[in-house]
Amino acid sequence: VQFKNIVVQQTGKIYRITFNRPQKKNALTPEMYNEIVVAMKEAANGDSLLTVFTGSGDFYCSGNDLSNFAVDLSNIKQMAADARKLLQDYVAAYVEHPKPLVALVNGPAVGISVTVLGLFDLVYASDKAWFHTPFSNLGQSPEGISSSSFPQLMGLGKATEMLLFNKKLTPEEAHRLGLVTEVFPHQNFEKETTRRLTEYSELPPEPYIDHWRKVNETECSLIEGRWQSQECLTAIAKFFTRSKAS
Ligand code: COA
């Protein structure tokens, strides 16, 4: 498969997807969402054992490409419906992915590139990374299952600070909150994480693939319930009824 804005590479048992629009800090265009879903299917069906995400250049990813929102207002309803389908299918690709997901957060991460990290199995971060989900700044609401996964990871308060009140985290804070597995000095990041992942990918595959399949099934059932939960609905309602500073 030919991709335009991502680079896909399998080395041994490691399938690596690199966001590759460094001049735009790897902002995700609709085309990229589709490319990533296709790459993840390829990873799911192939003989790799780990699916790894990283970014090219100095950023991991600056989130959704905001230029998509410079819209023709007469067509806004259809545009929102199309964007919603794209988003839902994109997040489903992570939820349903049958292999361990690993993020190598080489630099700052924004928006959906942060929220889906709650679905990752390992998140290694460079000490040059930071994590920001400025949805309410932009008049938007959290996605990427973060309204369920973040409270589970870090507790409702810390999740609320991030997802509703735009609190930006340093890599050390993200590590303390459980979003990041380990932080590495930037100069060793690529070498050290590659060494680790190569070692992990050489372990006997069947036991953990089986295990992750079961966990995936359980989690999807759980998430289906969470989407209908009062907590999720209340959190979103709370965002829309928040009192604004003047
Ligand atoms: N969508 C579209 N374009 C984006 C983008 C995004 N999410 N993030 C960065 N870019 C573009 C910039 O417009 C700029 O383009 P230009 O060179 O043609 O002007 C280029 O990428 C470089 O970004 P710049 O702002 O100059 O770099 P910076 O280091 O000063 O800041 C960010 C980087 C990511 C902090 C800043 O660009 C930003 O806040 N982007 C928006 C992030 C966001 O809110 N995402 C959605 C979250 S829900």
Residues whose N, C-alpha, C, O or C-beta is under 5 A from the ligand:
A	BS01	COA	Q23 K24 K25 A27 S62 G63 N64 D65 L66 S67 V110 G111
